[in-house]
Amino acid sequence: MSVSEKHMFILAHVEARRRAAQCVAEAPEGWRVTVEPPKRNAEQNAKFHAICSELAKSGHPWAGKARNAAQWKVLLVSGHSKATGEEFDIMPGLEGEFVNLRESTALMSVKRSSSLIEYANAYLAAIGDRCVEA
């Protein structure tokens, strides 16, 4: 196995673990190794986007007006970050607007993404809308 390029291994079985260990053993001095939990999956992504779409279709207003799915995504991720004690930063943007620098859903772990979906479904239930199962 060549160590002249980046390699990623999903530790799903013994052979994957063996190959990862071999790659680490053959890596040149100074290379980095990161072991991290799995990222959110396609099913979680689809479920969260369905929740955002459901909120947009419901016409439920936020700050006085109906919001689209992309805006609900920002609101839900921001609210979830605040509710779970994660870091976020609201600051002036490049044109004087205010922006929320928040966590990326694409980088969320499976566990964090599950928490976001629970939060979003709880919000749906709180406003009297149906929770999204799939």
C-alpha positions as CSV (number, residue, x, y, z in Angstrom):
1,M,0.0,0.0,0.0
2,S,1.4,3.4,-1.0
3,V,1.7,6.0,1.7
4,S,2.3,8.8,-0.7
5,E,-1.3,9.9,-0.6
6,K,-4.2,10.2,1.9
7,H,-6.0,7.0,3.0
8,M,-9.2,6.6,4.9
9,F,-10.4,3.3,6.4
10,I,-13.8,2.6,7.9
11,L,-13.1,0.2,10.7
12,A,-16.0,-2.1,9.9
13,H,-14.2,-5.5,9.9
14,V,-10.9,-7.2,10.8
15,E,-9.3,-6.7,7.4
16,A,-10.0,-3.0,7.4
17,R,-8.3,-2.7,10.8
18,R,-5.3,-4.7,9.5
19,R,-4.9,-2.5,6.5
20,A,-5.2,0.7,8.6
21,A,-2.6,-0.6,11.0
22,Q,-0.3,-1.5,8.1
23,C,-0.7,1.9,6.5
24,V,0.2,3.6,9.9
25,A,3.2,1.3,10.3
26,E,4.5,2.3,6.8
27,A,3.7,6.0,7.1
28,P,6.7,8.3,7.0
29,E,7.8,10.3,10.1
30,G,5.6,13.3,10.8
31,W,2.4,12.0,9.1
32,R,-0.8,12.4,11.1
33,V,-3.4,9.7,12.1
34,T,-6.9,10.6,13.1
35,V,-9.5,8.1,14.5
36,E,-13.0,9.6,14.7
37,P,-16.6,8.5,15.0
38,P,-18.6,8.0,11.8
39,K,-20.1,11.0,10.2
40,R,-23.9,11.4,9.7
41,N,-25.3,9.0,7.1
42,A,-27.6,9.5,4.1
43,E,-30.7,8.4,6.0
44,Q,-30.1,11.1,8.7
45,N,-29.4,13.7,6.1
46,A,-32.6,12.9,4.2
47,K,-34.6,12.9,7.5
48,F,-33.3,16.3,8.6
49,H,-34.0,17.8,5.2
50,A,-37.5,16.3,5.3
51,I,-38.1,18.1,8.6
52,C,-36.8,21.4,7.2
53,S,-39.1,20.9,4.1
54,E,-42.1,20.0,6.4
55,L,-41.6,23.3,8.3
56,A,-41.4,25.3,5.1
57,K,-44.5,23.7,3.7
58,S,-46.4,24.3,7.0
59,G,-46.1,28.0,6.6
60,H,-45.2,28.3,10.3
61,P,-43.8,31.8,10.7
62,W,-40.6,32.7,12.4
63,A,-39.8,36.4,13.2
64,G,-43.1,37.3,11.5
65,K,-42.9,35.5,8.2
66,A,-42.9,32.0,6.6
67,R,-39.4,30.6,6.0
68,N,-38.1,28.3,3.3
69,A,-36.3,24.9,4.0
70,A,-32.8,26.4,3.9
71,Q,-33.8,29.1,6.4
72,W,-35.3,26.5,8.7
73,K,-32.1,24.5,8.5
74,V,-30.1,27.4,9.7
75,L,-32.6,28.1,12.5
76,L,-32.7,24.5,13.7
77,V,-29.0,24.0,13.6
78,S,-28.4,27.2,15.4
79,G,-31.1,26.5,18.0
80,H,-29.7,22.9,18.5
81,S,-26.2,24.3,19.0
82,K,-27.4,26.7,21.7
83,A,-29.7,24.1,23.4
84,T,-26.9,21.6,23.6
85,G,-24.2,24.0,24.8
86,E,-22.1,23.9,21.6
87,E,-20.1,26.9,20.5
88,F,-21.4,29.3,18.0
89,D,-20.5,32.9,17.1
90,I,-22.8,35.7,15.9
91,M,-20.8,38.4,14.3
92,P,-21.0,41.2,11.7
93,G,-20.6,39.8,8.2
94,L,-18.6,41.3,5.3
95,E,-21.4,43.7,4.3
96,G,-22.5,44.7,7.8
97,E,-25.2,41.9,8.1
98,F,-25.1,39.6,11.1
99,V,-24.1,35.9,10.6
100,N,-24.1,32.9,12.8
101,L,-20.9,30.9,12.4
102,R,-22.2,27.5,13.4
103,E,-21.3,23.9,13.2
104,S,-21.6,22.1,9.8
105,T,-24.2,19.4,9.5
106,A,-22.0,17.6,7.0
107,L,-19.3,17.2,9.7
108,M,-21.7,16.0,12.4
109,S,-21.2,12.6,13.9
110,V,-24.0,10.0,13.7
111,K,-24.8,10.7,17.4
112,R,-24.8,14.5,16.9
113,S,-27.0,14.2,13.9
114,S,-29.4,12.0,15.8
115,S,-29.6,14.7,18.5
116,L,-30.3,17.4,15.9
117,I,-33.1,15.3,14.4
118,E,-34.6,14.7,17.9
119,Y,-34.4,18.5,18.5
120,A,-36.1,19.3,15.2
121,N,-38.9,16.8,15.7
122,A,-39.4,18.2,19.2
123,Y,-39.8,21.6,17.6
124,L,-42.4,20.2,15.1
125,A,-44.3,18.7,18.0
126,A,-44.2,21.9,20.0
127,I,-45.8,23.9,17.2
128,G,-48.4,21.1,16.7
129,D,-47.0,19.7,13.4
130,R,-46.4,16.0,12.8
131,C,-42.9,14.6,13.4
132,V,-41.0,13.2,10.4
133,E,-40.2,9.5,10.7
134,A,-38.5,8.9,7.4
